Amino acid sequence: MLIINNIKFAKNDREFTNSLFETGNTAYGFYKKLKGRIHLMDMQRNIFAAVIVNNHDFKAVVNAVKLDGKIHYQHGASSITEKLLGIPDGYIASRDYAETVFNSVEA
């Protein structure tokens, strides 16, 4: 289970179902860790954001969407995504936040 700003994201269906019966919040959606990024999805597995930490020294939480079978990333997060995920203000703070979230998930 990935927890960001007290919001749970399940790795799979089993974790999601178990969250329904645990004390605390039910999972908001799902996550999938890939090389250099984590996709954050809603309950219907629609991607809405990504935590990017790549070899090009780009570290950020960004909006994402799947269109025509391809995932498209914005260069930043909307104010709604920032509030939902608790992204701090400031460039360095938001980079550090993305790296902390990314590193908190096992491969």
C-alpha angles and dihedrals in degrees: 000000000000115000119196119176089344090305116123126222118189124220093214144355093277093056090046093051092046090053088063090066101037126096109262132030126348112240114276092212143303139302134205123195115214133169106300097352148056119217116216116205137182124239091281089053093250108151114236104161143012134206105220123198110158142161092262089070092252110144120172149115107247139177115258137185136183114231126171090351095305129103116232122196129204121215093246146007127272120243088255092055091044091053095044094050097036095238108182123235118257133055099257094042092051092048091050090047092053091049092049092050092046093049092048091069120079117227 
